[in-house]
């Protein structure tokens, strides 16, 4: 149990057929390796096709939601069929704050990590300056620059 387990505004849901058979530890590893915003932990049964992802702050969950749900970016090619949805409070979706979160993803690609797409071996080559030990939405810790000149620069701005 984490410090945000009781705060649904610090959570997002992920769902998709490719999650079935994936353990919570493996999903957390993918998220830590590839997500711009790092989770605290993931709640998922291996037989389920959905997961609840916990973040350190409401701003982190809001930023993650805005990037991967509203802007329809993909966390990782290994999770390409996964959708991000709001967490629920009493069967009502969480309304994530956008007041302090104004993410700007300037990229020609939907996938923001450097893992190769499934079944192809071609890599979406990025060099990441993300600090994997920092789960906060500090803009200096969340800047990723693509080494491929055909891809644009990716930045998250938190005001």
C-alpha positions as CSV (number, residue, x, y, z in Angstrom):
1,X,0.0,0.0,0.0
2,X,1.3,3.5,-0.9
3,X,0.6,6.9,0.5
4,X,-1.7,7.6,-2.5
5,X,-3.7,4.4,-2.4
6,X,-6.8,6.2,-0.9
7,X,-6.6,9.2,-3.2
8,X,-8.3,8.2,-6.5
9,X,-7.1,11.5,-8.1
10,X,-3.6,10.1,-7.9
11,X,-4.6,7.0,-10.0
12,X,-5.4,6.2,-13.6
13,X,-6.8,3.1,-15.1
14,X,-5.2,1.2,-18.0
15,X,-7.0,-1.4,-20.0
16,X,-6.4,-3.6,-23.1
17,X,-6.2,-7.2,-24.2
18,X,-2.4,-7.2,-24.2
19,X,-2.5,-6.6,-20.4
20,X,-4.1,-10.1,-19.9
21,X,-1.3,-12.4,-18.7
22,X,0.9,-9.4,-17.8
23,X,1.9,-9.2,-14.1
24,X,1.7,-6.0,-12.1
25,X,5.6,-6.1,-11.8
26,X,6.1,-6.4,-15.5
27,X,3.6,-3.6,-16.2
28,X,5.3,-1.4,-13.6
29,X,8.7,-2.1,-15.2
30,X,7.4,-1.1,-18.6
31,X,6.0,2.1,-17.1
32,X,9.3,3.0,-15.3
33,X,11.3,2.3,-18.4
34,X,9.1,4.1,-20.9
35,X,6.6,6.5,-19.3
36,X,7.4,10.2,-19.0
37,X,5.7,10.2,-15.6
38,X,6.8,7.3,-13.3
39,X,4.3,5.4,-11.2
40,X,4.7,4.5,-7.5
41,X,3.1,1.1,-8.0
42,X,0.6,-0.8,-10.1
43,X,-2.4,-2.8,-8.9
44,X,-3.2,-5.6,-11.3
45,X,-4.0,-9.3,-11.3
46,X,-2.2,-11.3,-14.1
47,X,-5.6,-12.6,-15.4
48,X,-7.1,-9.1,-15.7
49,X,-7.0,-6.9,-18.8
50,X,-6.9,-3.8,-16.7
51,X,-4.8,-2.1,-14.1
52,X,-4.9,0.8,-11.6
53,X,-1.7,2.8,-11.8
54,X,-0.7,4.9,-8.7
55,X,1.3,8.2,-8.9
56,X,3.0,10.2,-6.3
57,X,0.8,13.3,-6.7
58,X,-2.4,14.4,-8.3
59,X,-0.3,16.5,-10.8
60,X,1.6,13.4,-11.9
61,X,-1.7,11.5,-12.5
62,X,-3.2,14.5,-14.3
63,X,-0.1,14.9,-16.5
64,X,0.0,11.2,-17.3
65,X,-3.7,11.3,-18.1
66,X,-3.4,14.3,-20.4
67,X,-0.5,12.9,-22.3
68,X,-1.6,9.3,-22.7
69,X,-5.4,9.6,-22.8
70,X,-6.3,13.0,-24.1
71,X,-3.3,13.3,-26.5
72,X,-3.5,9.6,-27.3
73,X,0.2,9.0,-27.0
74,X,1.5,5.4,-26.4
75,X,3.6,4.6,-23.3
76,X,5.5,1.9,-25.1
77,X,5.2,-0.3,-28.2
78,X,4.8,-3.3,-25.8
79,X,1.6,-1.5,-24.6
80,X,0.3,-0.2,-27.9
81,X,-3.2,-1.7,-27.5
82,X,-3.6,-0.3,-24.0
83,X,-5.9,2.7,-23.4
84,X,-5.6,5.1,-20.4
85,X,-8.9,6.0,-18.7
86,X,-9.7,8.0,-15.6
87,X,-9.9,6.4,-12.3
88,X,-13.4,6.1,-10.7
89,X,-14.8,7.6,-7.5
90,X,-18.2,6.1,-6.8
91,X,-18.6,4.9,-10.4
92,X,-17.9,8.5,-11.6
93,X,-14.7,9.3,-13.5
94,X,-12.2,11.4,-11.8
95,X,-11.9,14.9,-13.3
96,X,-8.2,15.6,-13.5
97,X,-7.0,19.1,-12.9
98,X,-5.6,20.9,-15.8
99,X,-5.0,24.1,-13.8
100,X,-1.4,23.3,-13.0
101,X,-0.9,20.8,-15.8
102,X,-0.4,22.1,-19.3
103,X,1.5,19.4,-21.1
104,X,2.9,20.2,-24.5
105,X,3.9,17.2,-26.5
106,X,5.6,18.4,-29.7
107,X,6.3,15.2,-31.5
108,X,5.5,13.6,-34.8
109,X,5.3,10.2,-33.2
110,X,2.6,8.6,-31.0
111,X,5.1,6.5,-29.1
112,X,7.3,8.4,-26.7
113,X,9.8,5.7,-25.7
114,X,12.9,4.1,-27.3
115,X,11.7,0.5,-27.3
116,X,11.4,-1.2,-30.7
117,X,7.8,-1.6,-32.0
118,X,6.4,-5.1,-31.6
119,X,7.3,-7.7,-34.2
120,X,9.5,-5.4,-36.3
121,X,12.8,-4.7,-34.6
122,X,12.8,-1.1,-35.8
123,X,13.5,1.3,-33.0
124,X,11.9,4.7,-32.3
125,X,15.3,6.0,-31.2
126,X,15.2,8.6,-28.4
127,X,17.7,9.7,-25.9
128,X,16.0,10.4,-22.7
129,X,17.1,12.8,-20.0
130,X,14.3,11.7,-17.7
131,X,15.4,11.1,-14.2
132,X,14.0,7.6,-13.3
133,X,14.3,8.3,-9.6
134,X,12.1,11.5,-9.8
135,X,8.4,10.9,-10.0
136,X,7.4,14.5,-9.7
137,X,6.3,16.6,-12.6
138,X,9.4,18.8,-12.5
139,X,9.8,20.1,-16.1
140,X,13.6,19.9,-15.9
141,X,13.3,16.2,-15.1
142,X,10.7,15.5,-17.8
143,X,12.4,16.7,-21.0
144,X,13.0,14.0,-23.7
145,X,14.9,14.9,-26.8
146,X,14.7,12.6,-29.8
147,X,18.1,11.8,-31.4
148,X,16.3,11.1,-34.7
149,X,16.2,14.5,-36.5
150,X,13.0,13.5,-38.2
151,X,11.3,13.6,-34.8
152,X,10.6,16.8,-32.8
153,X,11.5,17.7,-29.3
154,X,9.2,16.5,-26.5
155,X,8.7,18.7,-23.5
156,X,6.3,18.7,-20.6
157,X,5.6,22.2,-19.1
158,X,4.1,22.3,-15.6
159,X,3.0,25.7,-14.4
